[in-house]
Amino acid sequence: VVYADRPYWIKVHGHSGVRFLDLVNGGRKPVGREYVEAVRRLCELAGVPFPGRKLTPDQEDAAQARDSRRSVLDSTIAFAERVLWSEAGAAARQYLIKERGFAEREIRALGFGLYSSPSELENWLKSDGQDLPVAHDAGVLWSALSGYIMIPWCDDFGRPLTLYGRWHTKTPPGGKPKTIALPGDGTKGSPLYFDRARAAGHRELGLVE
């Protein structure tokens, strides 16, 4: 199944999401020269031209670094969703439904999740074949995230930019901020949910701070 909010990602029953980029690389996350060749193969299959200009080695490294970070964020989103819909997420689900007025279908559609602990996430990322140094750099293994509802923040095309957190009850315990976000420059370069408005074809939008 391919979902409208993750057009670069295919859901295989019984597994977490698999990116098309990995699929065309034999199921493995492409690294090094594999990355360029996987992009080229995906362009051929999609019927779109491969970028004509030749990238410098530094540009290739930067593109691969962005892709690796997106892969880690996608995996973290899948992990948090699983936690939210488990027994451990009961209190967070009640907060979203009773206090914030979300319906279950809306919670699922928006990809909300719950961060349990860095150790559980690390085990998940390992089993998903993710790069742990990239995960550390992205900030997803930050212990301060434990107990927060995770809200994916995506770019114009629905690719994850960052994760935003809201404490899972109305009032957080002392010393805990109500909201939290991953560190990094430019991680909110696109307005929240602009990708959904764009995909729906809306031409006039009201932006709210």
Secondary structure, DSSP 8 states (H G I E B T S, - for coil): -B-TT-TTEEE-TTS-EEEHHHHTTTTS---THHHHHHHHHHHHHHT----SS---HHHHHHHHHHHHHHHHHHHHHHHHHHHHTSGGGHHHHHIIIIIT---HHHHHHTT-EE---HHHHHHHHHHTT--HHHHHHHTTT-GGGTTEEEEEEE-TTS-EEEEEEEESSSS--TT--SEEE---TTTT-S-TTHHHHHHTT--------
